[in-house]
Amino acid sequence: MSTIEYRDATGEDYEAVRAFTEETWADLDVEASDYIPDIYHDWIEGEGKKTVVADAGDEIAGIAQFVMLSEYEGWAQGMRVNPDFRGRGIGSAIVETLFEWGRSQGATVARNMVFSWNQAGLGQSRALGFEPVTEFRWLHPEPDGSRDPPATADPDAAWAYWSGCEARDQLRGLALDMDHGWALRDLTRGMLARAASESALLTVTDESGTTGLAYRSRLFEADTDADGKSTIAEYGVAGWDGLDTGKVLLDKIAADAADCGADTTRVLIPETADYVSAGAYLKAEIADEPDFVLAADLTGDQ
């Protein structure tokens, strides 16, 4: 076996990475394509992250990235091993390199996300030391321009609700980061204040107090199947007490999405029978499968 060099990814590695990631899930009966070839050059740029490749000389044997989401939280993503090099410990070596870098940046935990249908990815994550944390699903309420845009909520009231709600317990306190797509971190009061200032923070209140919460984490464009673009309003979490509150909250999300020009939405909810069945009752489109979040503790003896 040739010597493997574990080094930072560069733009010159693109073709070699594309060659083995374009067909990542080709042998699975799923409608999904690997995002890495489409975003590679932007993906490897920027501060607060490290992208490592396993360089086998004529080929790239694997790739993965570690992103710092806060002063102590890291996110591992894009973990891929070239099929020609599987079974040789490539993935473990890449991830340990990234963990070492994460520790040097102050990370005490590394999390990742795996599609629930990705059996190989789930097995690999467990083999690499990630343990299951939680699971979530997407709701897709339609933007509704017939409603008045909702007023921005009070971050303190939103935080007080989040601190004791069922959604927080089910999600172990995690919600979507506002700067990195498909990455979950501890939801903080500061994030809610930022959403109130920069995007949208939505709550539902009644005579008993605050009974529901959502915030817009991102507004972004994505490719469509028809070779066009779609603007997506993404909501980092939605939690509510009861079906009536859920309806009001989803109505607010629909109005906010229309107000910011979104074509569609995606809203993160806990993967529970309560929340998913509520989404069905409230006639919001529901994603076919949940997604799993796992975590590795980086504080142990090395």
C-alpha positions in Angstrom: 0.0 0.0 0.0 1.3 3.5 -0.9 2.1 6.0 1.8 -0.8 8.2 2.7 -0.2 11.9 3.5 -2.9 13.6 5.5 -2.8 17.3 4.6 -5.0 20.4 4.0 -7.2 20.2 0.9 -6.4 22.6 -1.9 -8.2 23.7 -5.1 -5.9 21.5 -7.1 -7.5 18.4 -5.4 -10.9 19.2 -6.9 -10.8 16.8 -9.8 -9.5 13.9 -7.7 -12.2 14.5 -5.0 -14.9 14.9 -7.6 -13.9 11.6 -9.2 -14.9 9.6 -6.2 -17.6 11.7 -4.6 -19.9 12.2 -7.6 -21.3 8.7 -7.2 -21.2 8.6 -3.4 -24.7 7.1 -3.1 -25.1 5.6 -6.6 -25.5 2.1 -5.3 -28.4 3.1 -3.0 -32.0 3.5 -3.9 -32.3 7.1 -2.8 -32.9 10.4 -4.6 -29.8 12.2 -3.3 -26.5 13.4 -4.8 -23.3 14.3 -3.0 -23.0 18.1 -2.5 -19.2 18.2 -2.3 -18.4 18.4 -6.1 -20.9 21.3 -6.4 -19.5 23.5 -3.5 -16.0 22.2 -3.1 -14.0 25.4 -3.8 -16.2 27.6 -1.6 -16.4 24.8 1.0 -12.6 24.7 1.6 -12.2 28.5 2.0 -12.7 30.6 5.1 -11.6 30.8 8.7 -12.5 28.6 11.6 -12.4 25.3 9.7 -10.0 22.7 8.5 -10.5 20.4 5.5 -8.2 17.3 5.3 -7.5 15.0 2.4 -5.8 11.6 2.4 -3.3 12.0 -0.4 -2.3 8.6 -1.9 -0.2 10.2 -4.7 -2.1 9.5 -7.9 -5.5 9.5 -6.0 -7.2 11.2 -3.1 -8.2 8.4 -0.7 -10.6 10.4 1.5 -11.7 13.8 2.7 -13.5 15.4 5.7 -14.0 18.8 7.2 -14.1 20.2 10.8 -15.8 23.5 11.5 -15.8 25.4 14.7 -19.4 26.6 15.5 -18.7 28.1 18.8 -15.7 28.4 21.2 -16.3 24.8 22.3 -18.4 23.1 19.6 -17.1 21.5 16.4 -19.0 20.1 13.5 -17.6 17.2 11.4 -18.9 17.0 7.8 -18.2 15.7 4.3 -16.6 12.5 5.6 -15.9 10.5 2.5 -13.6 7.6 1.7 -12.7 6.7 -1.8 -14.2 3.2 -2.5 -10.8 2.0 -3.7 -9.3 2.6 -0.3 -12.0 1.5 2.1 -11.1 -0.9 4.9 -7.6 0.6 5.4 -8.4 3.0 8.3 -8.4 6.1 6.1 -11.5 7.5 7.7 -10.2 7.0 11.2 -6.9 8.7 10.4 -8.6 11.7 8.8 -11.0 12.2 11.6 -8.4 11.9 14.3 -6.3 14.6 12.4 -9.4 16.8 12.5 -10.1 16.0 16.2 -6.6 17.1 17.1 -7.0 20.3 15.2 -10.4 20.9 16.9 -8.9 20.4 20.3 -6.2 22.9 19.5 -9.1 25.4 18.8 -10.8 24.7 22.1 -13.4 22.2 20.9 -14.7 19.8 23.6 -17.3 18.2 21.5 -17.6 17.2 17.8 -21.0 16.5 16.3 -22.1 15.3 12.9 -25.2 14.5 11.0 -26.1 11.4 9.0 -29.2 10.8 6.8 -31.2 8.0 8.4 -31.1 6.0 5.2 -27.3 6.1 5.0 -26.4 2.8 6.7 -22.7 3.0 5.7 -22.4 6.6 7.1 -24.1 5.6 10.3 -21.8 2.6 10.8 -18.8 4.7 10.0 -19.7 7.4 12.4 -20.1 4.9 15.3 -16.8 3.2 14.3 -15.1 6.7 14.5 -16.4 7.3 18.1 -19.5 9.2 17.5 -22.5 8.4 19.7 -26.2 9.0 19.0 -27.6 12.3 20.3 -30.9 13.1 18.7 -32.9 13.1 15.5 -35.0 15.6 13.6 -37.2 16.0 10.6 -38.0 18.8 8.2 -41.4 20.4 7.7 -42.1 22.5 4.6 -45.1 24.9 5.1 -45.8 26.9 2.0 -45.0 30.6 2.1 -48.2 32.6 2.3 -48.2 36.2 1.1 -51.8 36.8 2.1 -50.9 37.2 5.8 -49.2 40.2 7.4 -45.6 39.6 8.3 -45.2 38.7 12.0 -43.6 41.1 14.5 -40.2 40.2 15.8 -40.4 38.6 19.2 -38.6 39.3 22.5 -35.5 37.2 22.8 -35.8 36.9 26.5 -39.4 35.6 26.3 -38.2 33.2 23.5 -35.3 32.0 25.7 -37.5 31.5 28.7 -39.8 29.3 26.6 -37.0 27.3 25.0 -35.3 26.6 28.3 -38.3 24.5 29.5 -40.0 23.2 26.4 -40.4 19.7 25.1 -38.6 20.4 21.8 -35.5 21.4 23.7 -35.5 18.2 25.7 -36.0 16.1 22.6 -33.3 17.9 20.6 -30.9 17.9 23.6 -30.8 21.7 23.3 -29.6 21.7 19.7 -30.8 23.8 16.7 -29.4 25.0 13.4 -26.4 27.3 13.3 -27.0 30.6 11.5 -23.7 30.7 9.6 -23.2 27.1 8.4 -25.8 25.0 6.6 -26.7 21.6 7.9 -24.9 22.1 11.2 -26.5 21.9 14.7 -25.2 23.6 17.8 -26.4 24.5 21.3 -29.1 27.1 20.9 -28.2 30.1 23.1 -30.0 33.3 24.1 -27.4 35.2 22.0 -28.5 33.3 18.9 -32.1 34.2 19.6 -31.2 37.9 20.0 -29.2 37.7 16.8 -32.2 36.2 15.0 -34.4 39.0 16.3 -32.0 41.6 15.0 -30.8 40.1 11.7 -33.5 37.6 10.4 -36.7 36.7 12.3 -37.6 35.5 15.7 -41.2 34.2 16.1 -43.1 33.3 19.2 -46.7 32.5 20.1 -48.2 33.9 23.3 -51.5 33.6 25.1 -52.9 34.3 28.5 -50.6 31.6 30.0 -47.4 33.1 28.4 -45.2 32.0 25.5 -46.2 28.7 24.0 -44.3 28.5 20.8 -40.9 29.5 19.2 -39.2 29.5 15.8 -36.3 31.5 14.3 -35.1 32.0 10.7 -31.6 30.6 10.5 -30.9 31.3 6.9 -32.3 32.5 3.6 -30.4 31.0 0.7 -30.7 29.8 -2.9 -30.5 26.2 -4.0 -30.6 24.4 -7.4 -33.9 22.9 -8.5 -34.5 19.8 -10.6 -35.5 22.0 -13.5 -32.0 23.6 -13.6 -33.3 26.7 -11.9 -32.9 28.4 -8.5 -35.2 28.3 -5.5 -35.0 30.6 -2.5 -35.4 28.7 0.7 -36.2 30.2 4.1 -34.8 27.9 6.7 -36.0 27.9 10.4 -33.5 26.6 12.9 -36.1 25.0 15.1 -39.8 25.1 15.8 -41.3 24.1 19.1 -44.9 24.5 20.3 -47.4 23.4 23.0 -50.4 21.8 21.4 -51.9 21.8 17.9 -53.5 25.2 18.2 -50.2 26.8 19.0 -48.5 24.8 16.2 -51.0 26.2 13.7 -50.4 29.7 14.7 -46.6 29.3 14.6 -46.6 27.6 11.2 -48.8 30.4 9.9 -46.3 32.9 11.2 -43.5 31.0 9.5 -45.5 30.9 6.2 -46.0 34.7 6.4 -42.4 35.5 7.3 -41.1 33.2 4.4 -43.3 35.1 1.9 -42.3 38.4 3.3 -38.6 37.6 2.7 -39.2 36.4 -0.9 -38.8 32.6 -0.2 -40.2 30.1 -2.7 -40.2 27.3 -0.1 -39.3 26.6 3.5 -37.7 24.0 5.7 -38.4 23.9 9.4 -36.5 21.7 11.9 -38.7 19.8 14.3 -38.0 17.0 16.7 -38.4 13.5 15.3 -41.2 12.4 17.6 -44.6 10.9 17.0 -46.1 14.1 18.5 -44.4 16.6 16.3 -44.4 14.7 13.1 -48.1 13.8 13.4 -48.8 17.4 14.3 -47.1 18.5 11.0 -49.4 16.1 9.1 -52.5 17.4 10.9 -51.5 21.0 10.2 -51.1 20.1 6.5 -47.4 20.9 6.2 -45.3 18.8 3.8 -43.1 16.5 5.8 -39.7 15.1 4.7 -39.8 11.4 4.0 -37.0 10.5 6.4 -35.5 11.9 9.6 -31.8 12.9 10.1 -29.6 11.7 12.9 -27.2 13.8 15.0 -24.2 12.1 16.7 -21.4 13.5 18.9 -17.9 12.6 20.0 -16.5 13.8 23.3 -13.1 15.4 22.7 -12.1 15.9 26.4 -10.7 12.4 27.3 -7.1 11.4 27.6 -5.3 11.2 24.3 
